[in-house]
Amino acid sequence: MKGVILAGGLGTRLSPLTKITNKHLLPIYDEPMIYYPIRTLVEGGISDILIVTGGNSAGDFLRLLGNGKDFGLKHVNYTYQEGEGGIAEALGLAEHFVDRDKMVVVLGDNIIEGSIKQAVEDFEKQPKGAKIFLKEVSDPERFGVPIIDGNRITAIEEKPKKPKSPYAVIGIYMYDAYVFDIIKTLRPSDRGELEITDVNNAYIKNNMMTFEIIDGWWTDAGTFDSLHKAACLVEKKKKSAQQ
């Protein structure tokens, strides 16, 4: 199974910090943000990884990460996204790398406390389709929100004013190669981007979506508040492990 980390975009919500560097190179406590999604994949048993980056600081990823030896990797792949075309557009750049395999996609600013290893193993056994991860949050209206009926999701609503569940779809997704066929049918949203929610809803419409509710905490780090929250959560976890 392949791993894809989406670390492009311009990070405008974190300006002026992102005027001088890519958002995913900013620190989360004592390490660069990009370290955390890499570790999520490696600890999940995935060693064939592509990083999709962009902006003026793309070369800094290579200087920082090299071939990934600090993570026990022999090689890291890189590709470049021009501008901000959305998550789905960025994922489309990974088609050649994935080469009809299954994949785990991690948004570069998403950080979790736990492991995805069991979920990776479960998805490898899933004949086809996709798997997404959910987490109960206090402000689901900020995220993609699943409508759940028993053990299945019937739809995902993007940033609904009145969420139909208390869950957020977090930025870790598992797809088979059919995802690239879906991406090629998408049209830009009102934001001018190809939306990952549209990808997920296409899988749901074809009854090809499973889901899991993650254990432990989760946060993104795309705003000043969530960047600070992520640093505090990581600090607490690391100091607890040292005791």
N, C-alpha and C positions, 0 to 999 in steps of 0.2 A: 504494500500500500504506500502511496506517495503522500507527502506533506507539503502544503502550500501556505505560506505566510503572506498576507496582504499588508504591505507596509508602504504604500504609495500615498497619494494625496498631498495636499498642501498644508493640512493642519491649521486652518485659519482660526479655529476656535481657541487655539493656544498662542496666537500672535500676541506679543512680539517675540516670544521664545522661538517660534518656528520661522522667523525671518532669517535666522542664521544656521538652522539645522533642521533635519527631518524630525517630525514629532516622535518617531519610534526610536530615536537616539537620545531622547531626553532621559534623565535618571528617574527610576522608581526605587526609592531609598538608596541602595548602594550599588545598583547595577543599571545599565542601559535598558530601556523598555523592551527592546527587541530580544533580549536574553530570555524573557519569560515565555513568549510563545514558542521559541526554539526548544526550551526545556520541556514545555508541555508535550510537544511532539516526540522528543527523544525519550522522555519517560514513558510515553505511550507505546514505545517500541518502533517508532518510525525514524529511519535514518536517511531516507532519500528525500531531500527537502529543497524546495524552490522558494526564494524570497522575491516577491514582486515589489519593487520600490519605484521611486520617482523623485521629481524635484531637482534642486541644484546640489543636494547633498548625497546623491545616490552612491557616489564613489566612496563615501565615508563608511558605508556598510562593509565594503570589501576590506578597507583598512582595519576596521574593528573586528570583523568576524573571520576574515581569511577563508580558509577551507573548513572551518568549524572544529578544529582540533580541541579547542577548550571544552567542547560538548561531546567529545568522543567520536566525532564524525570524520570521515575521510574526505568528504567533498560537500560543498554547498553550491547550489545553482542560483543564479540571479537573472532577473529580467526587468525591463524598464517600462513603466506606465507613463505616458505623456498626459499631463493635465490631470483633471479630476472627472473621470467618466463614470465613477461609481464602482461599487464592490464587484458587481457582476461583470463589468467590463474588465476589471483587473484580473478576475478569475479566468476570463476568456483567454488571457495571455499565457495561461499555463497548459493549454491543450496539448501542445507538442510534448511538453515535459511529462505530462500524466500518461499519454500514450495508451488510452483506453483502460487504464488501471482504475481502481478505486482510490479515493483521496480523502484526507482530512484537511479542511481549510480553517485557518485560524486568523482572525483579524489581529493585526500587530499590536493593538492597544488593549486587548482583552487578557485579563489575568485571573487565574483560578487558583484556589487553594489545593484542590484535590488532583486526582489523576484521571486520565481518559483511557487508561490501558484496557480495562474491562470492556468499555464501550467500543474500542477499536477491534477487539477480538470478536465482539458480538456482531459488529458491522461486517467483518470479513465473512461471517457465516450467513449474513443476510443476502438472499439471491440477487436482489437488485434494489434500486431506489436510493433513498437518502435517509439520514438521521440528523435530527437537530437536538439541541440541549436547551432546557428551560431552567429558569431560576425565579423563585418568588421574590418580588421586589415591592417597595413601598410606593414607587412612582412608575407603574407600567406604561403610562401614557407617553413616556419618553422613548419607548422602544417598539419593536414589533411584538404584538401581543397575540398569542394563540387562542383560538376558540376551540375548547376541548369538549369532546363528547365521548365519555367513557375512556377507552384506551386509544382513542384516535383523535387527531387534530383535523378539524373540518375547514379551517381557514386561518390565515394570519393577517391581522389588521396592522397597518403601519402607523404608529403614533396616534392611536384613537383617542378622541376626547373623553369617551366613556368606555374604558376597557372592559371587555367581557370576561376577563380572568385576571388574577393577580400576578401572572407570570410574564417574564420577558424572554424573548428568544435571544440567547447570548451569541457572541461572535465566534462560535466554533461549529462547523458544519461538516457532515460527511456525505459524499456524493459518489455515485457511479459516473461513468463517462457520459451518460445521457445528459448531464448538466450542460455540456457544451452545445448540444443540439437545442436545448431550451434557450440558452443565452443568445443564440443566433436568431431567435424569433422575437426577442424583446425589443420594445420601443422605449426611448427615453421618457422618464417621468417628468412631472412639472419642474423638478430640480435640474433637469437636463442630464440625468444619470440613469444607468441601467441598474435597477434595484434588485438586491438579493431576495427581498420579500417576494417579488414576482417569480423568481426562480423556485423558491420554496412552495409557493402556492401552485405552481405547475406540477410539482411532484405530488402535492396533496390532491389536486384534481384527478390525477391518475392513480390515486390510492397506492402511492409508492413511498410514503413518508412514515418513519417511526420517530419516537422521541424518548428522551430521558430527562429526568429532573436531577440536576447535579447536586452532589453533596458539598458541604463547605461553602465558603464565600466566593463571590465572583464580582468583579468590577471591570468597567472599561476605564480608560485613562485619557479620554479625548477632550475633557474640559479641565479648567483649573481646579474645580472642586473634586472631580473624580481622580485627577492626577494626584492630588494631596491625599485623598482617601486610599488610593492604591498604595502609596508610599507607607502610610500608617499601617495598613493591613499586612504588608510584606515585612515591615519592621517588627511587628508583634509576632508574626509567624517565625521569623528567623531568631529572634531573641528567646522565644519559647523553646525552640529546638536546641539552643545552646545551654539551657538550664538542666 
